């Protein structure tokens, strides 16, 4: 019953944030954007798993993500960079969690190829867009971030967790959409696509706690 209430609260909070974007209500955005992640954290705490390190790492990653969400609500390159750093740390924490479930397989290891190819083409487009827009000062942090999130996806694949893999991939989809809209070309309804994929990604990462 408690889980169902939390799930309902997560859905309502996430949808509420989408309405806050449409209305331009900054107070609601400040409450609901990180608030939805806090609700996912509460759900994660009640999920059962004998591997305490994995559970604590996922919860830590979610908490750091909530901090990053708050940074990104403030305009300015310095705040964007702080948000980027927060999420980069969150991904490193997620990687530590996935490594505890690492099960090497040559076939699974080959997943690094499509991940690397996608990351290369994404970075190529971002680099051209950033140079054209005069934002090449952010290129270094963006490059490092894409490398880290790519490793995060690969480590999720190697953990053999479908939920973690789906969550990691959706996280990259969300970040790719955000970056492309910000540095390359406007994407219709990008803000909604970014947040929907982001919230689902974080929920799936939290759900992976219970599924070994």
Secondary structure by P-SEA (a helix, b strand, c coil): caaaaaaaaaaaaaaaaaaaaaaccaaaaaccaaaaaaaaaaaaaaccccaaaaaaaaaaaaaaaaaaaaaaacccaaaaaaaaaaaaaaaaaaaaaaaaabbbbcccccaaaaaaaaaaaaaaaaaaaaaaaccccaaaaaaaaaaaaaaaaaaaaaaccaaaaaaaaaaaaaaaaaaaacccccccaaaaaaaaaaaaaaaaaaaccccc
